[in-house]
Structures are given as structure tokens and as C-alpha cells.
């Protein structure tokens, strides 16, 4: 399990963990902690950390170790230290911001569901990246927010590289996302996210049929050891919980309502794929054309039509519930899915499960 902390007064060679605060998924982490799983026993600590955190190079981890910033069970170790099951790793290393200049303001239309002087709720279209990163320097939600002039002068509202962003949606996911306009609003909304009082409910279509109409998935999620750009259910990951309810069953898929208890990267996609029911259209996690190989030839044409109906993972952030960051008033928002999601449901209904 990996734990991230932000330290206020950390110095080289010292880990003042009593002065560390938990951080949200959107915040950089200064201290990364791992409990060594059995499958990592005997592995070099620098290799293990580089596999879990591809945003760091092995050379960065090795330099941190040489500076006394890498500890195992409370003692400083070198990067070649061989791990034992049950050891606790703690690495102090700043998580890098995206390369390049600060995000640029761009005139990009946004579907604003709600806006006041403290926050916005936006219906993000599928295909829009939330914040700039390598390979996506423009056209993001952050660029659009800056172009709209939503931030108060001198008020960073979170990270300078990700101003206003409280939580994320994947590029291919449509639906609701809340953004802060002031630093105080950002802190309050981030606290709601951490305390799990900011509720997020999604709709998805997944291949096959779940074994029950109501399920909870709680596999820990971390970086994949074999494909560094993907996440996976792994014993060295962070605690994650996804609650799923079947809305409607079709011949080849289930229409799901999904509630997040935690907010790990690709959480819904990973949990459903791990359960053998990847999201329709999710090429990265087994929900694309490869899925048709396991379908009865009688229904393969329907499966192809389903994939033709949507060119992304069939995942939509439909409901968002939170407390206003200033007034504390409970607020509930909902948006219907876009046309491609609705079209996919229509294709599925061509053959309703008996």
C-alpha cells in the first residue's frame, strides 16, 4: 500500500512524520510510503519504487537515497537495498509538475452547470483533458478556465500547474467536475474529497454480467508492474473502493450506476476490468475490439455495433453532491449522458437479455 503525505518542514536526512499532513490525489506528495508486499521481496528498493512511480526516474530515487531521503523501517538505506516482506519504505521526493511554461489562457467554450464567485461545476465533454501534461499542453480544461478569467487576482486556487482542479476525470470520461475559483474554496473542497463527503456517481456500460445486482470492489490500486502507463489491482497499491449497482441488463452488457468511495487513478476502469467486466470501448483495460474474441459468434455483430456506437470508454460522471465551500449549503448536480452514450444504450437494447 502506498501512502502520500505533504511535509511542512522536512529537511534532508530527516522525516518529521509527526508534522506531515495527508494530501488529496490532486496534490504533490513529498513523502511516499509503501508496505513491501511478498512479491517484491528480494527486489532492489530503487527498482520497486521506479515501477510503482514512473513519474520518478531511478536516478532521481538514487540521488534521494544518497542524500539520506530514502528510509526502510526508519533507517536510511542505499538504492541497492534488497527488500523484505513487511518492511516500510519512506521516500521524500517532490512530485514534479508538468514540464514547460505555466498553462496558457485559451478561449474554449465550456458547458457551465453552476457558477458563483467561489466555484464552478462543469459538464466536461469526452475528449477534453483536465490539465496540461506532456503531450497535452493546450486545449485542456485548465486552459479554458484561465481563458474564462475565473480566478481572482493573486489567488492560486490550488497548484499553479493545475489551478482550480479539485478532482479529475479521465480524458475519455464525460460529465461533472467541480473547480475552485479561490484558494480557500479549493482547500475546503479538497477536504470534502479527502473526507469522502464529496459524492460522485457515474454511469457506465460494462461487458458481460456481474454476479450480483449490487457489488463492492475493494482491491488496492497501484501502478502496473508490466505497463507503466496503466494502473492495476495490486497488493502494493492504495486502498480503493467502488460500489456498483446494475441499472439494466442487456444481452452483452450491463448498464451500471457506480459510486466512488475513493478516487484513485482509473479506479472504475481498473476495478471492472479486474473483475472481468471492462467498460465497453475501453481499449486500455480490455474493453475494446479484443473483447469480441470471447463473444458467441451469434452475437459478435451486435458487439461490433456496440463498439461502433462509442469511440471512448462508456463512462459518464452523472451526479455530483457537495457542500458549498463557503456557505456549507448542500448542493446536488446531475447531467444526462452525451449522445454517444445514449446511442450505445440504444444499440444494446436491440437485443435485451432474457
C-alpha positions as CSV (number, residue, x, y, z in Angstrom):
1,X,0.0,0.0,0.0
2,X,1.3,3.4,-0.9
3,X,0.6,6.5,1.3
4,X,1.3,10.0,0.3
5,X,2.0,12.9,2.7
6,X,2.9,16.6,2.4
7,X,5.5,17.8,4.9
8,X,5.7,21.4,6.1
9,X,9.2,21.3,7.5
10,X,11.0,18.3,6.0
11,X,14.8,18.6,5.6
12,X,17.4,16.3,4.1
13,X,18.0,13.2,6.2
14,X,15.0,13.8,8.5
15,X,11.5,12.6,8.1
16,X,9.4,14.7,10.6
17,X,6.3,12.5,10.1
18,X,4.6,14.0,13.1
19,X,4.4,17.2,11.1
20,X,3.0,15.7,7.9
21,X,-0.5,16.2,6.7
22,X,-2.5,13.9,4.4
23,X,-3.0,15.3,0.9
24,X,-5.6,14.8,-1.8
25,X,-4.9,12.9,-5.0
26,X,-4.6,16.2,-6.8
27,X,-1.7,17.4,-4.6
28,X,2.0,16.8,-5.0
29,X,3.4,14.3,-2.4
30,X,6.7,14.9,-0.5
31,X,6.7,11.6,1.3
32,X,5.8,8.4,-0.3
33,X,5.3,5.3,1.9
34,X,5.0,1.7,0.9
35,X,4.5,-1.5,2.8
36,X,6.5,-4.1,0.9
37,X,4.3,-7.0,-0.4
38,X,5.5,-10.6,-0.6
39,X,6.0,-10.5,-4.3
40,X,8.5,-7.6,-4.0
41,X,10.8,-9.5,-1.5
42,X,14.4,-9.5,-2.7
43,X,13.9,-6.7,-5.2
44,X,16.1,-3.6,-5.1
45,X,14.3,-0.7,-3.5
46,X,15.0,1.7,-6.4
47,X,13.6,-0.7,-8.9
48,X,10.5,-1.2,-6.8
49,X,9.8,2.5,-6.4
50,X,10.5,3.3,-10.1
51,X,8.0,0.6,-11.1
52,X,5.4,2.0,-8.7
53,X,6.0,5.6,-9.6
54,X,7.0,6.1,-13.3
55,X,6.9,9.9,-12.8
56,X,10.2,9.5,-11.0
57,X,13.3,8.2,-12.7
58,X,15.6,5.6,-11.0
59,X,18.3,8.3,-11.0
60,X,16.1,10.6,-9.0
61,X,15.4,7.9,-6.5
62,X,19.1,7.0,-6.3
63,X,20.0,10.7,-5.7
64,X,17.4,10.9,-2.9
65,X,18.9,7.8,-1.3
66,X,22.4,9.2,-1.5
67,X,21.0,12.3,0.3
68,X,19.5,10.3,3.1
69,X,15.9,10.8,1.8
70,X,15.1,7.1,1.5
71,X,14.4,5.1,4.6
72,X,13.3,1.5,5.3
73,X,11.8,0.7,8.7
74,X,13.1,4.1,9.9
75,X,16.7,3.9,8.8
76,X,18.4,5.4,5.8
77,X,19.3,2.9,3.1
78,X,21.1,3.0,-0.3
79,X,19.3,2.5,-3.5
80,X,20.6,-1.1,-3.8
81,X,18.9,-2.2,-0.6
82,X,17.1,-5.6,-1.1
83,X,13.5,-5.5,0.2
84,X,11.9,-7.9,2.7
85,X,8.2,-8.6,3.0
86,X,6.5,-6.3,5.5
87,X,9.2,-3.6,5.5
88,X,8.0,0.1,5.4
89,X,9.6,2.3,2.7
90,X,9.5,6.0,3.0
91,X,10.9,8.3,0.2
92,X,11.0,12.0,0.5
93,X,10.9,13.4,-3.1
94,X,8.8,16.2,-4.6
95,X,6.4,15.0,-7.2
96,X,7.2,17.0,-10.4
97,X,4.8,19.4,-12.0
98,X,4.4,19.2,-15.8
99,X,7.3,20.5,-17.9
100,X,7.3,23.8,-19.6
101,X,5.8,27.2,-19.0
102,X,2.7,27.8,-16.9
103,X,-0.6,26.9,-18.6
104,X,-1.8,29.4,-21.1
105,X,-5.2,31.1,-21.2
106,X,-7.3,29.9,-24.2
107,X,-10.8,30.8,-25.4
108,X,-12.6,27.4,-25.2
109,X,-16.3,27.0,-24.7
110,X,-17.4,25.3,-21.6
111,X,-20.7,23.8,-20.5
112,X,-21.2,25.6,-17.2
113,X,-23.7,23.8,-15.0
114,X,-23.2,26.2,-12.0
115,X,-21.0,29.2,-11.3
116,X,-20.5,31.7,-8.5
117,X,-17.6,33.7,-7.2
118,X,-16.1,30.7,-5.4
119,X,-16.6,27.6,-7.6
120,X,-17.8,26.2,-10.9
121,X,-19.4,22.9,-11.8
122,X,-18.7,22.0,-15.4
123,X,-20.1,19.3,-17.7
124,X,-16.8,18.1,-19.3
125,X,-17.0,16.7,-22.7
126,X,-15.4,13.4,-23.5
127,X,-12.1,14.0,-25.2
128,X,-11.1,17.0,-23.1
129,X,-8.0,16.6,-20.9
130,X,-8.4,18.2,-17.4
131,X,-5.0,19.8,-17.0
132,X,-1.8,20.2,-19.2
133,X,0.8,17.5,-19.1
134,X,3.3,16.0,-21.5
135,X,1.6,15.5,-24.9
136,X,-1.4,17.7,-23.9
137,X,-0.1,21.3,-23.4
138,X,-3.2,23.0,-24.7
139,X,-7.0,22.6,-25.2
140,X,-7.4,21.4,-21.6
141,X,-10.0,22.3,-19.0
142,X,-7.4,24.4,-17.2
143,X,-6.6,26.3,-20.3
144,X,-10.3,27.0,-20.7
145,X,-10.7,28.2,-17.1
146,X,-7.8,30.6,-17.5
147,X,-9.2,31.9,-20.7
148,X,-12.5,32.5,-19.0
149,X,-10.8,34.5,-16.3
150,X,-12.4,32.6,-13.4
151,X,-9.6,33.1,-10.9
152,X,-9.2,36.1,-8.6
153,X,-6.0,38.1,-9.0
154,X,-3.3,36.8,-6.8
155,X,-5.3,33.7,-5.7
156,X,-3.7,30.5,-7.0
157,X,-6.7,28.2,-6.2
158,X,-4.5,25.1,-5.9
159,X,-1.4,24.1,-7.8
160,X,-0.1,26.7,-10.3
161,X,0.1,23.9,-12.9
162,X,-3.5,22.8,-12.2
163,X,-5.3,25.9,-10.9
164,X,-8.8,25.2,-9.7
165,X,-8.7,21.4,-10.1
166,X,-10.1,19.6,-7.1
167,X,-10.5,16.1,-8.7
168,X,-10.0,14.7,-12.1
169,X,-11.9,12.9,-14.9
170,X,-10.1,10.9,-17.5
171,X,-9.8,12.3,-21.0
172,X,-12.5,9.9,-22.3
173,X,-14.9,10.4,-19.4
174,X,-17.7,12.8,-19.8
175,X,-19.7,14.6,-17.1
176,X,-19.5,16.6,-13.9
177,X,-16.4,18.1,-12.4
178,X,-16.1,20.8,-9.7
179,X,-13.4,23.5,-9.9
180,X,-12.5,26.1,-7.3
181,X,-12.1,29.8,-8.0
182,X,-10.3,30.8,-4.8
183,X,-7.6,29.2,-2.7
184,X,-9.9,28.9,0.4
185,X,-12.6,27.2,-1.7
186,X,-10.0,24.8,-3.1
187,X,-8.9,23.8,0.3
188,X,-12.4,23.3,1.5
189,X,-13.5,21.2,-1.5
190,X,-10.3,19.2,-1.3
191,X,-11.1,18.5,2.4
192,X,-14.5,17.2,1.4
193,X,-12.9,14.9,-1.2
194,X,-10.5,13.6,1.5
195,X,-13.3,13.1,4.0
196,X,-15.4,11.4,1.2
197,X,-18.3,13.8,1.7
198,X,-18.0,15.0,-1.9
199,X,-20.1,12.3,-3.6
200,X,-19.6,11.2,-7.2
201,X,-21.9,8.9,-9.1
202,X,-21.1,7.6,-12.6
203,X,-23.0,5.6,-15.3
204,X,-21.1,3.0,-17.3
205,X,-21.7,0.1,-19.6
206,X,-19.6,-2.9,-19.0
207,X,-19.1,-6.1,-20.9
208,X,-20.8,-9.3,-19.6
209,X,-22.9,-9.6,-16.4
210,X,-22.0,-9.0,-12.8
211,X,-22.7,-11.9,-10.4
212,X,-25.0,-9.7,-8.4
213,X,-27.0,-6.5,-8.9
214,X,-25.1,-4.8,-6.1
215,X,-21.4,-5.3,-5.6
216,X,-18.5,-3.6,-3.9
217,X,-15.0,-3.8,-5.3
218,X,-12.2,-3.0,-2.9
219,X,-8.9,-4.1,-4.5
220,X,-6.0,-1.8,-3.8
221,X,-4.8,0.1,-6.9
222,X,-1.3,1.0,-7.9
223,X,0.9,1.3,-10.9
224,X,1.0,-1.7,-13.2
225,X,4.4,-3.5,-13.0
226,X,4.2,-4.6,-16.7
227,X,2.7,-1.5,-18.3
228,X,3.9,1.7,-16.6
229,X,1.2,3.9,-18.1
230,X,-1.6,1.8,-16.7
231,X,-2.9,1.0,-13.2
232,X,-3.7,-2.4,-11.7
233,X,-5.1,-4.1,-8.7
234,X,-2.0,-4.8,-6.6
235,X,-1.1,-5.5,-3.0
236,X,1.3,-2.6,-3.1
237,X,-1.4,-0.2,-4.2
238,X,-3.5,2.3,-2.4
239,X,-6.8,1.4,-0.8
240,X,-9.7,1.8,-3.2
241,X,-13.5,1.1,-3.0
242,X,-16.0,1.2,-5.8
243,X,-19.7,0.4,-5.2
244,X,-21.7,-0.8,-8.2
245,X,-25.4,-1.3,-8.9
246,X,-26.9,-2.8,-12.1
247,X,-29.5,-0.4,-13.6
248,X,-30.3,-2.6,-16.6
249,X,-29.0,-5.8,-18.1
250,X,-28.6,-6.3,-21.9
251,X,-27.6,-9.3,-23.9
252,X,-23.9,-8.5,-23.9
253,X,-23.5,-5.8,-21.3
254,X,-24.8,-4.3,-18.0
255,X,-25.7,-0.6,-17.5
256,X,-24.2,0.3,-14.2
257,X,-24.5,3.0,-11.6
258,X,-21.2,3.4,-9.8
259,X,-20.4,5.3,-6.6
260,X,-16.8,6.2,-5.7
261,X,-15.7,5.9,-2.1
262,X,-12.1,6.7,-3.1
263,X,-10.6,8.5,-6.1
264,X,-7.7,6.5,-7.4
265,X,-6.4,6.9,-10.9
266,X,-8.5,5.0,-13.4
267,X,-10.3,3.4,-10.4
268,X,-13.6,2.4,-12.0
269,X,-11.9,1.2,-15.2
270,X,-9.4,-0.9,-13.2
271,X,-11.9,-2.5,-10.8
272,X,-14.3,-3.5,-13.5
273,X,-11.5,-4.8,-15.8
274,X,-10.0,-6.8,-12.8
275,X,-13.5,-8.3,-12.3
276,X,-13.6,-9.5,-15.9
277,X,-16.2,-6.8,-17.0
278,X,-14.2,-4.0,-18.6
279,X,-16.0,-0.9,-19.7
280,X,-17.3,-1.0,-23.3
281,X,-14.9,0.9,-25.5
282,X,-12.1,1.0,-23.0
283,X,-9.2,-0.2,-25.2
284,X,-6.6,0.3,-22.4
285,X,-8.3,-2.1,-20.0
286,X,-9.7,-4.8,-22.2
287,X,-13.0,-3.3,-23.3
288,X,-12.1,-2.7,-27.0
289,X,-12.2,-5.0,-30.1
290,X,-10.2,-7.7,-28.3
291,X,-13.2,-8.3,-26.2
292,X,-15.2,-9.6,-29.2
293,X,-12.9,-12.7,-29.4
294,X,-14.7,-14.2,-26.3
295,X,-18.3,-13.5,-27.6
296,X,-20.5,-16.2,-29.2
297,X,-20.4,-15.7,-33.0
298,X,-24.1,-15.3,-32.9
299,X,-23.8,-12.0,-31.0
300,X,-20.5,-10.8,-32.4
301,X,-22.2,-8.4,-34.9
302,X,-24.0,-6.8,-32.0
303,X,-20.8,-6.4,-30.2
304,X,-19.2,-4.7,-33.2
305,X,-22.1,-2.3,-33.4
306,X,-21.7,-1.5,-29.7
307,X,-18.1,-0.5,-30.3
308,X,-19.0,1.5,-33.4
309,X,-21.5,3.4,-31.3
310,X,-18.9,4.9,-28.9
311,X,-15.3,5.8,-29.6
312,X,-14.2,6.0,-25.9
313,X,-14.8,4.2,-22.6
314,X,-18.6,4.3,-21.9
315,X,-18.2,6.2,-18.6
316,X,-20.1,9.3,-17.6
317,X,-19.9,11.3,-14.4
318,X,-23.7,11.9,-13.9
319,X,-24.2,13.0,-10.3
320,X,-22.2,15.3,-8.0
321,X,-23.1,16.2,-4.4
322,X,-21.1,18.5,-2.2
323,X,-21.4,21.3,0.4
324,X,-20.8,24.8,-0.8
325,X,-17.2,25.7,0.2
326,X,-18.3,29.0,1.8
327,X,-21.9,28.7,2.9
328,X,-21.9,25.0,3.6
329,X,-25.2,24.6,1.8
330,X,-25.7,21.0,0.4
331,X,-25.7,21.1,-3.4
332,X,-26.6,18.4,-5.9
333,X,-26.0,18.4,-9.6
334,X,-26.8,16.0,-12.4
335,X,-26.3,15.9,-16.2
336,X,-27.6,13.4,-18.7
337,X,-25.0,11.5,-20.7
338,X,-24.0,12.7,-24.2
339,X,-25.3,11.4,-27.5
340,X,-22.7,8.6,-27.9
341,X,-23.6,7.0,-24.6
342,X,-27.3,7.2,-25.3
343,X,-26.6,5.7,-28.8
344,X,-24.8,2.8,-27.2
345,X,-27.7,2.1,-24.9
346,X,-30.0,2.1,-27.9
347,X,-27.8,-0.4,-29.7
348,X,-27.7,-2.7,-26.6
349,X,-31.5,-2.6,-26.5
350,X,-31.6,-4.2,-29.9
351,X,-31.3,-7.5,-28.1
352,X,-32.4,-7.3,-24.4
353,X,-31.2,-10.1,-22.2
354,X,-33.9,-12.7,-21.5
